[in-house]
Every structure is written in structure tokens, then in C-alpha cells.
Amino acid sequence: MTDSTLPRPGDRRPSSIELERRSFRRTQNTRSVLIGVASTLVFAVLIWIFVIQTPGWAAVQKSFFDPAIAVQAFPRVIEGLWLNIQVLAFAAVGVAIFGLALASARTLRGPIFFPIRALAAGYTDLFRGMPLIIVLYLVGFGLPGLQIFPRMPVAFWGTIALILVYSAYVSEVFRAGIEAVHPSQRLAARSLGLSHGRTMRRIILPQAVRKVTPALMNDFVAMQKDVGLISVLGAVDAVRAAQIETAQFFNFTPYVLAGLLFVLLALPMIRLTDWYSARMRRREQGGSLV
């Protein structure tokens, strides 16, 4: 058989079974789109009936959704949001470093490291169980009261409180990733002469971080909104700025504005987390989804 008689890829025609499958997929896609449009319309009608057509909607709209007040409050609220972003940036770096150190301490082997493991476990138990707002009060008002530290802005103490609390959560995420790496990886590295530190740095941690990246992203999203709690210390962030504007206009629209700005701040990370989680699922399951 010569090359000219061989069937070319472009000459192949799908079988009747494949054509039926494609037709079925097109039908299912069209059906799914129609159902989605219909359900969206039904949901919109329900919102219109049970929210917009209620007797108190006009008063609620005036008190919470006044565009004129939102425009006037926007400069002050966005200025406060910039403080939240600064605190978030420093807290994220501190949480990543301190959380990784805690996870490494909890995974140390040998009886000689028992005190370190016990202290790390006690720390994570304490700060995972204590509400963030209480830690903010204790750190923001308690530590300056000792008068052993120089005078620092309240945003600094809020950042410290966020690092203390979220490091406990992130350390457990890191520890789960470290323990998910098969022990043979560690044994193979040690048999090649790598020290414990180099084994963790070059073999274990790269695999562990890759496994728990979606969980770390979710913790970061949670911290993005909890940054607004630094307002309880008196920091003029987006929440406190909204409170000031609310008192000035006797209207709650600035609070809604601040909430929407926090949503816009978190939305890129939320979408990135969803995309990365789906990407990892596709890579690991390799088409096994039904």
C-alpha cells in the first residue's frame, strides 16, 4: 500500500454513532440554556414580588440604596479601603511566614522536639478557638497598655492580631499539605544525603504548597473581609469611614457602599481560586468527571 492510498486525517468522516452523540450534546446544551434562562426569569419575578413590591421597599431603598449619598460618601470610604489593603498586604506576608514556621514546628520528628511541637499545637488550638474580635481587643488595647512598646498606629496592632489568628489556620493547612506528601519522598531525599532542612525546602514544601494552594487562597479571601474588623480599634478604614458618613447623613448607604467595595476587592481572588481549583481537578482526575 502506497502513501497515496492511505487515508488522510482530513478525509476521515465521523460515524453515524458519533453524529448521534454530537446531536444529543447540542440538544442537551440548548435545553440547559433554556432551563437556565427560565429559572433566572422565575427568580427575578420572585425578587420583584417579595422584595420590590413589599410595602416597606421604598423606605428601605431610601435608607440603604441612595445613589446621591453613595457618591458623596465614596471618597472617604475608598480612602479607608486603601488602609484595609495596606493591612491586608502586610498581614498576608506575615501569615504565610509565621504559618509555615508553625507547620514546620509541628512536623518535627524526634522526642527532643516535643516541647516545640507542644507549643505549636497549643498556639494553634488557642487562636483557632478564639474569636478574632477578642484578639483584636486584647492586642490593640492590651499590648500598648504594657507601655513597653513605642507608640504605634492602631493599624499596626490590627495587623498583628490578624497574623496571630490566621497563622493558626494557615499552619494547619500547610501541615495537611506536608503530611499529604508520601513518606517515601522524605526517605529518598535523606538516602541521597539531603539534610532535614534541605529535604523540606527542596522536596516536601514544593509538593505540599501545590496541594493546598486552593485552601490557602480561600483563607486569603476570608482574611480580606476580616480586615474590616480593625475598625473596632479606631482605625479609619472603610468600615469606620462608612460609620462616620452614616452618622453624617443619617443613612445606611455608606455601609452598603463599603460592603460592595470589599466584594470587589475579594472578587478577583475568588475567581482565581475557582479557576485554579478546577484546573487542579482536571489535571488530577484526567477526564474521569461524569
FIMIVO-231983 format. One line per field, with one value per residue: residue in one letter; z, x, y of N, C-alpha, C in turn. Coordinates in Angstrom, 3 decimals, padded with zeros to 6 digits. Atoms other than C-alpha are relative to their C-alpha. Example, Ala and Ser with C-alpha at 12.3 -4.5 7.8 and 13.67 -1.06 7.14 Angstrom:
code = [A/S]
n_zz = [000.000/-000.060]
n_xx = [000.890/-000.820]
n_yy = [-001.190/-001.190]
ca_zz = [007.800/007.140]
ca_xx = [012.300/013.670]
ca_yy = [-004.500/-001.060]
c_zz = [000.000/000.730]
c_xx = [000.900/-000.770]
c_yy = [001.200/001.090]
END
This chain:
code = [M/T/D/S/T/L/P/R/P/G/D/R/R/P/S/S/I/E/L/E/R/R/S/F/R/R/T/Q/N/T/R/S/V/L/I/G/V/A/S/T/L/V/F/A/V/L/I/W/I/F/V/I/Q/T/P/G/W/A/A/V/Q/K/S/F/F/D/P/A/I/A/V/Q/A/F/P/R/V/I/E/G/L/W/L/N/I/Q/V/L/A/F/A/A/V/G/V/A/I/F/G/L/A/L/A/S/A/R/T/L/R/G/P/I/F/F/P/I/R/A/L/A/A/G/Y/T/D/L/F/R/G/M/P/L/I/I/V/L/Y/L/V/G/F/G/L/P/G/L/Q/I/F/P/R/M/P/V/A/F/W/G/T/I/A/L/I/L/V/Y/S/A/Y/V/S/E/V/F/R/A/G/I/E/A/V/H/P/S/Q/R/L/A/A/R/S/L/G/L/S/H/G/R/T/M/R/R/I/I/L/P/Q/A/V/R/K/V/T/P/A/L/M/N/D/F/V/A/M/Q/K/D/V/G/L/I/S/V/L/G/A/V/D/A/V/R/A/A/Q/I/E/T/A/Q/F/F/N/F/T/P/Y/V/L/A/G/L/L/F/V/L/L/A/L/P/M/I/R/L/T/D/W/Y/S/A/R/M/R/R/R/E/Q/G/G/S/L/V]
n_zz = [000.000/000.090/-000.849/000.615/-000.259/-001.430/-000.340/-000.656/-001.129/000.444/000.778/-000.860/-000.298/-001.236/000.175/-000.324/-001.470/-000.448/000.388/-000.966/-001.260/000.144/000.030/-001.362/-000.805/000.371/-000.567/-001.439/-000.252/000.228/-001.098/-001.212/000.125/-000.172/-001.409/-000.746/000.236/-000.659/-001.450/-000.310/000.071/-001.165/-001.162/000.077/-000.338/-001.448/-000.643/000.240/-000.788/-001.446/-000.490/000.545/-000.154/-001.414/-000.411/-000.539/000.896/000.283/-001.139/-000.016/001.110/-000.353/-001.125/000.273/001.398/000.514/000.847/-000.274/-001.209/000.338/000.719/-000.951/-000.977/000.670/-000.214/-001.330/-000.160/000.804/-000.711/-001.073/000.582/000.268/-001.239/-000.063/000.952/-000.553/-001.090/000.607/000.637/-001.042/-000.735/000.837/-000.059/-001.345/-000.200/000.787/-000.626/-001.340/000.130/000.469/-001.118/-000.930/000.601/-000.052/-001.392/-000.365/000.730/-000.394/-000.490/-001.117/-001.325/-000.468/000.472/-000.566/-000.494/001.123/000.574/-000.952/000.041/001.267/-000.060/-000.913/000.666/001.008/-000.695/-000.654/000.900/000.840/-000.795/-000.504/001.046/000.446/-000.584/-001.350/000.170/000.350/-001.229/-000.881/000.569/000.277/-001.221/-001.064/000.198/-000.243/-001.417/-000.738/000.098/000.281/001.429/000.428/000.460/001.361/000.465/-000.302/001.128/-000.263/-000.937/000.719/000.850/-000.882/-000.406/001.149/000.188/-001.069/000.177/001.262/000.047/-000.560/001.034/001.151/-000.390/000.127/001.432/000.402/-000.603/000.768/001.251/-000.276/-000.330/001.187/000.823/-000.401/-000.760/000.828/000.518/-001.028/-000.161/001.168/-000.097/-001.050/000.459/000.909/-000.782/-000.290/-001.397/-000.229/000.514/001.461/000.427/-000.103/000.892/001.411/000.373/-000.653/000.056/001.321/000.242/-000.976/000.338/001.197/-000.370/-000.856/000.508/-000.065/-001.388/-000.386/000.651/-000.730/-001.237/000.350/000.250/-001.307/-000.671/000.675/-000.604/-001.425/-000.186/-000.396/-001.450/-000.693/-000.353/-001.425/-000.726/000.288/001.284/000.963/001.222/000.770/-000.868/-000.876/000.846/000.285/-001.229/-000.122/001.010/-000.393/-001.049/000.578/000.885/-000.589/001.061/-000.040/001.312/-000.048/-000.382/001.198/000.889/-000.508/000.250/001.424/000.283/-000.483/000.957/001.179/-000.369/-000.135/001.170/000.831/-000.659/000.008/001.343/000.186/-000.789/000.716/001.216/-000.344/-000.523/001.148/000.762/-000.721/000.088/001.341/000.122/-000.849/000.356/001.389/000.820/-000.642/-000.410/000.750]
n_xx = [000.855/-000.804/000.447/001.140/001.236/000.318/000.990/-000.542/000.841/001.063/000.996/000.826/001.335/000.526/000.981/001.383/000.119/-000.591/000.913/001.111/-000.485/-000.127/001.354/000.530/-000.663/000.570/001.344/-000.128/-000.482/001.119/000.953/-000.569/000.093/001.400/000.356/-000.670/000.703/001.307/-000.176/-000.399/001.206/000.837/-000.650/000.197/001.403/000.154/-000.613/000.882/001.234/-000.208/-000.895/000.289/001.415/000.391/000.374/-001.108/-001.154/-000.376/-000.768/-001.282/-000.795/-000.469/-000.938/-001.159/-000.429/000.138/-001.185/-000.610/-000.820/-001.133/-000.992/-000.638/-000.792/-000.998/-001.417/-000.484/000.003/-001.082/-001.242/-000.108/-000.290/-001.427/-000.610/000.266/-000.877/-001.347/-000.027/000.118/-001.270/-000.971/000.490/-000.141/-001.409/-000.270/000.702/-000.680/-001.281/000.219/000.750/-000.916/-000.880/000.774/000.202/-001.283/-000.250/000.879/-000.381/-001.334/-000.062/-000.895/000.480/-000.658/000.775/001.351/000.466/000.338/001.261/001.082/000.275/000.663/001.370/000.755/000.249/001.054/001.263/000.455/000.429/001.104/001.220/000.340/000.516/-000.941/000.281/-000.566/-001.450/-000.232/000.072/-001.113/-001.245/000.069/000.067/-000.797/-001.450/-000.443/000.131/-001.190/-000.937/-001.364/-000.173/000.200/001.350/000.203/001.387/000.891/-000.041/-001.103/000.471/000.977/-000.748/-000.548/001.092/000.351/-001.070/000.078/001.163/000.007/-001.144/000.435/000.748/-000.864/-000.976/000.642/000.085/-001.349/-000.318/000.731/-000.721/-001.267/000.280/000.559/-001.110/-000.289/-001.252/-001.110/-000.694/-000.946/-001.014/-000.877/-000.866/-001.002/-000.952/-000.920/-000.894/000.552/000.348/001.442/000.390/-000.006/001.099/001.245/-000.003/-000.095/000.811/001.303/000.805/000.583/001.160/001.041/000.648/000.815/001.200/000.918/000.173/001.394/000.376/-000.680/000.700/001.250/-000.340/-000.318/001.278/000.612/-000.727/000.305/001.170/-000.222/-000.828/000.894/000.217/-000.936/000.717/000.352/-001.104/000.004/-000.631/000.957/-000.026/001.230/001.159/000.137/000.383/001.424/000.719/-000.007/000.902/001.366/000.409/000.141/001.164/001.118/000.370/-000.870/-000.587/-001.459/-000.323/000.182/-001.108/-001.205/000.131/-000.222/-001.423/-000.671/000.312/-000.833/-001.374/-000.176/000.489/-001.059/-000.577/001.014/000.009/-001.275/000.071/000.872/-000.698/-001.126/000.550/000.485/-001.172/-000.606/000.895/-000.132/-001.311/-000.087/000.989/-000.285/001.147/000.865/001.258/001.164]
n_yy = [-001.194/-001.217/-001.101/-000.693/000.744/-000.028/-001.034/-001.170/-000.449/-000.896/000.732/000.841/-000.508/000.604/001.066/-000.376/-000.042/-001.261/-001.065/000.024/-000.549/-001.450/-000.550/000.073/-001.037/-001.293/-000.077/-000.188/-001.361/-000.919/000.198/-000.585/-001.456/-000.397/000.169/-001.060/-001.261/000.070/-000.086/-001.377/-000.832/000.317/-000.600/-001.445/-000.279/000.173/-001.170/-001.147/000.138/000.085/-001.061/-001.330/-000.314/-000.043/-001.373/-000.782/-000.067/-001.392/-000.510/000.711/-000.513/-001.335/000.063/000.854/-000.010/-001.359/-000.249/-001.306/000.122/000.872/-000.812/-000.907/000.754/000.827/-000.369/000.347/001.460/000.574/-000.315/000.988/001.305/000.067/000.474/001.439/000.683/-000.006/000.979/001.324/000.370/000.358/001.169/001.190/000.419/000.504/001.272/001.032/000.352/000.549/001.247/001.041/000.340/000.826/001.317/000.706/000.381/001.118/001.215/000.427/001.365/000.266/-000.432/-001.217/-001.146/000.037/-001.315/-000.888/000.474/-000.282/-001.437/-000.311/000.534/-000.844/-001.278/000.168/000.258/-001.232/-001.065/000.470/000.006/-001.329/-000.896/-001.019/-001.307/-000.004/-000.146/-001.394/-000.794/000.332/-000.488/-001.431/-000.801/000.597/-000.152/-001.382/-000.325/000.427/-001.126/000.455/-000.184/-001.395/-000.313/000.467/-000.200/001.135/000.933/000.929/001.028/000.817/000.932/001.036/000.891/000.833/000.986/000.993/000.877/000.733/000.918/001.277/000.715/000.296/001.026/001.306/000.284/000.404/001.306/001.019/000.196/000.692/001.397/000.669/000.477/001.378/000.107/000.461/-001.176/-000.419/001.043/-000.027/-001.181/000.204/001.016/-000.669/-000.846/-001.317/-000.229/-000.195/-001.312/000.008/000.878/-000.766/-001.151/000.351/001.165/000.105/-001.224/-000.290/000.858/-000.298/-001.272/000.211/000.751/-000.761/-001.361/-000.472/-000.291/-001.236/-001.101/-000.224/-000.704/-001.374/-000.666/-000.240/-001.070/-001.254/-000.647/-000.199/-001.197/-001.082/-000.017/-000.883/-001.231/000.005/-000.621/-001.430/-000.312/-000.547/000.786/-000.145/000.195/-001.160/-001.132/000.162/-000.332/-001.463/-000.547/000.358/-000.935/-001.343/-000.084/000.742/000.922/001.174/000.259/000.185/001.374/000.825/-000.343/000.662/001.432/000.263/-000.168/001.209/001.073/-000.238/000.311/001.449/000.733/000.604/001.170/001.063/000.582/000.685/001.236/000.941/000.449/000.866/001.254/000.776/000.442/001.123/001.157/000.575/000.649/001.199/001.012/000.351/000.377/000.996/-000.604/000.467]
ca_zz = [000.000/-001.038/000.886/-001.661/-000.844/002.930/004.460/005.447/008.733/006.843/004.791/007.809/008.375/011.754/012.112/012.491/016.214/016.649/014.731/017.034/020.058/018.737/018.023/021.530/023.050/021.056/022.191/025.822/025.619/024.129/026.785/029.557/028.237/028.050/031.574/032.856/031.241/032.564/036.117/036.028/034.943/037.689/040.270/039.030/039.275/042.843/043.816/042.250/044.130/047.564/047.742/045.406/045.773/049.586/051.436/053.059/049.984/049.318/052.838/052.683/049.294/050.611/053.736/052.180/048.425/047.925/044.914/045.830/049.297/047.873/045.553/048.404/050.735/048.118/048.515/052.257/052.082/049.277/051.269/054.205/051.911/050.997/054.670/054.572/051.504/053.209/056.319/054.142/052.238/055.389/057.143/054.169/054.175/057.950/057.949/055.186/057.017/060.545/059.454/057.579/060.613/062.849/060.410/060.220/064.017/064.307/061.812/063.521/064.291/067.436/071.182/071.628/069.693/071.825/073.623/070.298/068.896/072.058/071.974/068.297/068.906/071.889/069.847/067.007/069.423/071.258/068.293/066.199/069.070/069.999/068.028/066.003/067.512/071.013/069.824/068.296/071.634/073.571/071.177/070.265/073.807/075.959/074.417/074.214/077.849/078.920/077.884/076.797/073.100/071.311/070.308/067.166/064.978/065.639/062.139/063.223/066.164/063.934/061.542/064.427/065.580/062.078/061.794/065.156/064.322/060.675/061.171/063.283/060.445/057.687/059.675/059.771/056.019/055.486/057.876/055.991/052.768/054.317/055.696/052.337/050.714/050.720/053.292/050.547/049.224/052.507/052.826/049.287/049.870/053.108/051.460/048.908/051.728/051.986/055.437/057.042/056.142/052.508/052.235/053.453/051.289/048.024/048.145/050.638/050.673/046.875/046.685/049.871/048.800/045.401/047.060/049.442/047.230/046.838/050.616/051.120/048.602/050.474/053.736/051.990/050.796/054.362/055.650/053.034/054.622/058.217/057.672/058.124/061.817/062.571/062.772/066.334/067.366/065.979/062.651/059.994/057.436/055.006/057.733/060.144/057.294/056.367/060.006/060.038/056.801/058.076/061.173/058.993/056.527/058.878/056.143/055.884/052.228/053.114/054.810/051.645/049.638/051.890/051.601/047.807/047.767/049.900/047.473/044.533/046.418/047.032/043.681/041.654/044.252/044.445/040.672/040.660/043.415/041.475/038.272/039.987/041.842/038.603/036.862/039.575/039.481/035.721/035.999/038.824/037.574/033.905/032.358/034.952/035.699/034.632]
ca_xx = [000.000/001.471/001.233/-001.252/-003.749/-003.549/-006.489/-005.581/-006.745/-008.711/-010.533/-011.992/-015.715/-017.418/-019.516/-023.269/-022.905/-020.600/-023.033/-025.842/-023.709/-022.958/-026.617/-027.513/-024.911/-026.251/-029.767/-028.669/-026.759/-029.766/-032.014/-029.640/-029.541/-033.331/-033.715/-031.128/-032.936/-036.304/-035.030/-033.392/-036.657/-038.566/-036.020/-036.278/-040.082/-039.870/-037.483/-039.818/-042.835/-041.316/-038.845/-039.630/-043.413/-043.365/-044.877/-041.571/-039.353/-039.467/-038.233/-035.532/-034.377/-034.117/-032.200/-029.802/-029.598/-029.452/-027.157/-026.624/-025.342/-023.179/-021.486/-020.837/-019.501/-017.354/-014.131/-013.899/-014.819/-012.345/-009.640/-010.397/-010.316/-006.736/-005.815/-007.514/-005.473/-002.231/-003.050/-004.037/-000.735/001.414/-000.824/-000.727/003.085/003.240/000.656/002.478/005.834/004.560/002.070/004.774/007.066/004.319/003.577/007.262/007.479/004.528/006.056/009.454/010.456/012.067/011.332/013.786/011.434/008.379/008.317/008.353/005.594/003.535/003.908/002.947/-000.082/-001.153/-000.823/-002.978/-005.605/-005.744/-006.013/-008.254/-010.716/-010.620/-012.778/-010.802/-012.577/-011.467/-007.866/-008.132/-009.204/-006.517/-003.738/-004.935/-005.588/-003.645/-000.172/000.029/-001.126/002.038/003.979/006.979/006.445/006.792/003.604/002.314/-000.755/-003.781/-003.498/-000.200/-001.815/-004.683/-002.170/-000.509/-003.870/-004.714/-001.327/-001.759/-005.206/-004.812/-001.372/-003.074/-005.458/-002.852/-000.368/-002.880/-003.376/000.399/000.690/-002.009/-000.094/003.206/001.660/-000.033/003.371/004.216/006.889/008.917/009.721/011.375/013.173/014.501/015.814/017.525/019.071/020.654/022.323/019.998/019.583/016.168/016.135/017.084/014.596/011.798/012.855/013.510/011.337/008.477/007.362/007.051/004.715/002.843/002.178/000.924/-001.540/-003.011/-002.969/-006.796/-007.248/-004.671/-006.491/-009.759/-008.110/-006.809/-010.325/-011.608/-008.879/-009.765/-013.153/-011.968/-009.526/-012.547/-012.667/-009.675/-012.245/-013.059/-009.640/-010.446/-008.642/-010.365/-010.676/-013.538/-015.909/-015.165/-015.345/-018.755/-019.822/-018.789/-020.624/-023.698/-023.777/-023.407/-026.188/-028.429/-028.444/-027.033/-025.994/-022.276/-022.288/-023.664/-021.029/-018.246/-019.613/-019.664/-016.075/-014.991/-016.769/-014.971/-011.699/-012.260/-013.840/-010.601/-009.162/-012.441/-012.490/-008.790/-009.411/-012.292/-010.219/-007.200/-009.312/-011.000/-007.622/-006.181/-009.271/-008.951/-005.253/-005.735/-008.866/-007.953/-011.399/-012.970/-015.716/-019.140]
ca_yy = [000.000/003.316/006.568/007.917/005.154/005.643/007.516/011.031/012.583/015.213/012.557/010.767/011.165/010.670/007.570/007.636/006.901/009.899/012.092/010.968/011.784/015.287/015.886/014.740/017.083/020.027/019.217/018.960/022.250/024.029/022.511/023.605/027.179/027.376/025.993/028.476/031.417/030.240/029.760/033.214/034.812/032.988/034.142/037.739/037.619/036.285/039.092/041.617/040.219/039.548/042.459/045.338/045.099/044.955/047.953/048.963/048.750/052.500/053.288/050.595/051.827/055.384/054.305/051.774/052.421/056.174/056.858/060.514/059.667/056.862/059.356/061.788/059.065/057.368/059.467/058.900/055.211/054.493/056.278/053.993/050.970/051.835/051.341/047.924/046.990/048.017/045.988/043.032/043.101/043.080/040.553/038.145/038.113/037.692/034.903/032.999/033.152/032.521/029.853/027.946/028.148/026.753/023.929/023.048/023.033/020.658/018.224/017.963/014.388/013.038/013.301/016.162/018.442/017.566/020.976/022.795/020.596/021.056/024.848/024.973/022.735/024.830/028.009/026.704/025.392/028.734/031.074/028.848/028.767/032.473/034.935/037.442/040.427/039.410/039.030/042.492/043.958/042.088/043.027/046.519/047.698/045.234/045.321/049.138/049.238/047.436/050.567/048.517/049.204/052.551/054.306/052.603/053.272/051.104/049.623/048.076/046.293/045.190/043.656/041.802/040.427/039.213/037.500/035.781/034.398/033.477/031.940/029.273/028.399/028.586/026.474/023.630/023.938/023.781/020.846/018.944/019.523/018.386/015.214/014.521/014.081/010.376/009.395/007.751/011.227/012.148/008.813/009.013/012.527/011.559/008.495/010.825/012.735/015.734/017.211/017.664/021.352/020.816/017.943/020.188/023.115/021.267/018.158/018.369/022.012/022.484/019.494/020.442/024.029/022.887/020.507/023.100/026.193/026.308/026.115/028.870/031.046/030.545/031.601/034.703/035.544/035.147/037.442/040.056/040.658/040.241/043.107/045.360/044.410/046.639/049.437/048.290/049.636/053.076/052.801/054.897/052.153/051.588/050.364/053.222/055.745/054.315/054.633/058.297/059.005/057.162/059.359/062.458/061.647/059.601/056.975/053.434/053.682/054.169/050.746/049.167/051.015/049.716/046.187/046.372/047.646/044.679/042.346/043.958/043.593/039.880/039.003/038.594/036.215/034.274/033.780/032.874/030.316/028.741/028.622/027.094/024.512/023.459/023.282/021.045/018.831/018.392/017.551/015.044/013.326/013.437/013.281/010.991/013.531/012.368]
c_zz = [000.000/000.899/-000.571/000.271/001.461/000.284/000.744/001.138/-000.442/-000.773/000.869/000.287/001.276/-000.318/000.366/001.511/000.544/-000.365/000.933/001.335/-000.070/-000.008/001.408/000.890/-000.322/000.591/001.499/000.333/-000.185/001.129/001.295/-000.029/000.229/001.452/000.849/-000.157/000.727/001.514/000.422/-000.028/001.196/001.261/000.015/000.358/001.498/000.772/-000.147/000.880/001.497/000.556/-000.483/000.231/001.458/000.424/000.467/-000.917/-000.259/001.138/000.081/-001.107/000.317/001.076/-000.338/-001.417/-000.632/-000.843/000.313/001.220/-000.268/-000.708/000.962/000.976/-000.641/000.272/001.368/000.195/-000.798/000.618/001.165/-000.516/-000.316/001.248/000.164/-000.922/000.531/001.118/-000.556/-000.598/001.041/000.757/-000.816/000.026/001.376/000.266/-000.748/000.694/001.340/-000.063/-000.464/001.109/001.019/-000.545/000.039/001.410/000.400/-000.704/000.333/000.593/001.213/001.319/000.480/-000.408/000.577/000.558/-001.117/-000.639/000.913/-000.007/-001.280/-000.010/000.929/-000.620/-001.001/000.652/000.598/-001.000/-001.030/000.758/000.466/-001.128/-000.323/000.692/001.431/-000.067/-000.366/001.233/000.902/-000.520/-000.140/001.224/001.118/-000.155/000.131/001.471/000.833/000.013/-000.154/-001.497/-000.333/-000.515/-001.483/-000.419/000.229/-001.151/000.180/000.922/-000.639/-000.907/000.829/000.403/-001.143/-000.234/001.049/-000.251/-001.272/-000.170/000.556/-001.033/-001.150/000.346/-000.108/-001.463/-000.517/000.540/-000.729/-001.326/000.193/000.268/-001.174/-000.938/000.502/000.733/-000.837/-000.596/000.986/000.148/-001.173/000.056/001.057/-000.409/-000.984/000.718/000.303/001.478/000.138/-000.588/-001.514/-000.552/000.032/-001.068/-001.467/-000.436/000.547/-000.230/-001.403/-000.311/000.932/-000.356/-001.222/000.339/000.726/-000.494/-000.010/001.414/000.499/-000.624/000.711/001.320/-000.276/-000.284/001.315/000.728/-000.648/000.631/001.493/000.292/000.440/001.491/000.737/000.370/001.476/000.848/-000.224/-001.294/-000.983/-001.318/-000.719/000.886/000.913/-000.805/-000.355/001.225/000.192/-000.987/000.320/001.072/-000.558/-000.808/000.601/-001.019/-000.024/-001.348/000.040/000.433/-001.197/-000.987/000.448/-000.241/-001.455/-000.371/000.496/-000.932/-001.260/000.276/000.018/-001.280/-000.881/000.623/000.038/-001.358/-000.273/000.760/-000.704/-001.235/000.352/000.546/-001.127/-000.828/000.674/-000.079/-001.359/-000.160/000.784/-000.443/-001.464/-000.790/000.639/000.465/-000.918/-000.308]
c_xx = [000.890/-000.588/-001.226/-001.318/-000.389/-001.033/000.660/-000.917/-001.143/-001.101/-000.938/-001.333/-000.503/-001.058/-001.388/-000.206/000.564/-000.889/-001.200/000.424/000.107/-001.365/-000.613/000.627/-000.551/-001.389/000.060/000.486/-001.107/-001.018/000.502/-000.085/-001.422/-000.438/000.646/-000.691/-001.338/000.136/000.417/-001.201/-000.917/000.582/-000.196/-001.427/-000.228/000.611/-000.896/-001.246/000.284/000.955/-000.462/-001.457/-000.468/-000.293/001.180/001.182/000.445/000.852/001.373/000.910/000.575/001.079/001.283/000.557/-000.226/001.236/000.693/000.907/001.204/001.093/000.732/000.904/001.163/001.446/000.529/000.069/001.141/001.350/000.210/000.314/001.485/000.762/-000.232/000.926/001.427/000.135/-000.049/001.318/001.024/-000.443/000.177/001.431/000.320/-000.647/000.708/001.292/-000.228/-000.763/000.873/000.961/-000.720/-000.206/001.275/000.303/-000.842/000.371/001.418/-000.051/000.938/-000.522/000.626/-000.780/-001.422/-000.439/-000.393/-001.320/-001.171/-000.364/-000.731/-001.442/-000.869/-000.350/-001.148/-001.351/-000.569/-000.580/-001.017/-001.316/-000.448/-000.507/000.990/-000.239/000.542/001.513/000.341/-000.035/001.205/001.319/-000.018/-000.008/000.880/001.489/000.467/-000.084/001.183/001.082/001.452/000.297/-000.130/-001.423/-000.136/-001.438/-000.839/-000.024/001.117/-000.453/-001.082/000.663/000.577/-001.083/-000.414/001.049/-000.091/-001.128/000.121/001.214/-000.386/-000.764/000.914/001.027/-000.592/-000.168/001.359/000.337/-000.721/000.705/001.300/-000.249/-000.612/001.084/000.423/001.337/001.187/000.784/001.070/001.137/000.975/000.956/001.079/001.027/001.014/000.927/-000.523/-000.339/-001.512/-000.453/-000.064/-001.095/-001.323/-000.058/-000.096/-000.961/-001.422/-000.850/-000.524/-001.227/-001.156/-000.749/-000.894/-001.305/-001.026/-000.215/-001.453/-000.458/000.655/-000.688/-001.310/000.245/000.327/-001.274/-000.703/000.689/-000.291/-001.192/000.191/000.919/-000.866/-000.244/000.999/-000.668/-000.374/001.101/000.055/000.666/-001.069/000.179/-001.328/-001.236/-000.202/-000.372/-001.485/-000.837/-000.080/-000.966/-001.460/-000.519/-000.226/-001.288/-001.250/-000.565/001.014/000.650/001.520/000.427/-000.131/001.132/001.291/-000.060/000.245/001.474/000.800/-000.265/000.856/001.466/000.248/-000.323/001.115/000.622/-000.984/-000.023/001.298/000.016/-000.850/000.704/001.120/-000.494/-000.507/001.165/000.676/-000.874/000.107/001.321/000.054/-000.955/000.057/-001.199/-000.907/-001.310/-001.117/-000.886]
c_yy = [001.242/001.074/000.688/-000.699/-000.008/001.091/001.149/000.442/000.901/-000.710/-000.825/000.681/-000.668/-001.039/000.506/000.094/001.310/001.185/000.066/000.589/001.524/000.669/000.007/001.076/001.380/000.180/000.256/001.404/001.024/-000.094/000.639/001.523/000.482/-000.125/001.092/001.345/000.011/000.133/001.399/000.933/-000.247/000.633/001.514/000.387/-000.135/001.168/001.219/-000.065/000.133/001.052/001.364/000.397/-000.008/001.436/000.848/000.163/001.433/000.575/-000.661/000.508/001.369/-000.043/-000.753/000.143/001.371/000.336/001.318/-000.058/-000.893/000.779/000.922/-000.735/-000.742/000.435/-000.418/-001.515/-000.625/000.327/-000.963/-001.385/-000.149/-000.443/-001.505/-000.778/-000.062/-001.031/-001.413/-000.457/-000.439/-001.252/-001.276/-000.519/-000.592/-001.344/-001.123/-000.448/-000.688/-001.319/-001.142/-000.419/-000.878/-001.409/-000.816/-000.464/-001.202/-001.296/-000.454/-001.403/-000.085/000.534/001.292/001.251/000.021/001.348/000.952/-000.410/000.326/001.488/000.387/-000.499/000.844/001.347/-000.120/-000.271/001.286/000.992/-000.466/000.018/001.366/000.881/001.116/001.333/000.097/000.150/001.443/000.896/-000.260/000.566/001.517/000.884/-000.551/000.224/001.451/000.398/-000.440/001.082/-000.454/000.107/001.485/000.204/-000.357/000.289/-001.252/-001.005/-001.021/-001.121/-000.869/-001.013/-001.140/-000.991/-000.919/-001.083/-001.096/-001.004/-000.830/-000.894/-001.365/-000.824/-000.441/-001.068/-001.397/-000.391/-000.465/-001.384/-001.128/-000.281/-000.756/-001.478/-000.763/-000.495/-001.379/-000.080/-000.463/001.170/000.468/-001.009/-000.008/001.183/-000.193/-001.044/000.571/000.975/001.384/000.105/000.202/001.331/000.030/-000.908/000.741/001.082/-000.406/-001.109/000.107/001.249/000.326/-000.857/000.349/001.274/-000.155/-000.718/000.864/001.426/000.452/000.330/001.285/001.211/000.309/000.705/001.462/000.795/000.314/001.149/001.344/000.704/000.237/001.175/001.177/000.086/000.881/001.316/000.030/000.613/001.507/000.377/000.473/-000.750/000.187/-000.112/001.209/001.245/-000.069/000.335/001.519/000.634/-000.317/000.935/001.397/000.130/-000.642/-000.991/-001.133/-000.323/-000.132/-001.401/-000.938/000.251/-000.685/-001.507/-000.362/000.143/-001.204/-001.178/000.153/-000.307/-001.501/-000.757/-000.564/-001.242/-001.164/-000.699/-000.761/-001.316/-001.047/-000.558/-000.973/-001.341/-000.883/-000.533/-001.192/-001.242/-000.673/-000.750/-001.302/-001.102/-000.370/-000.493/-001.022/000.588/-000.474/001.201]
END
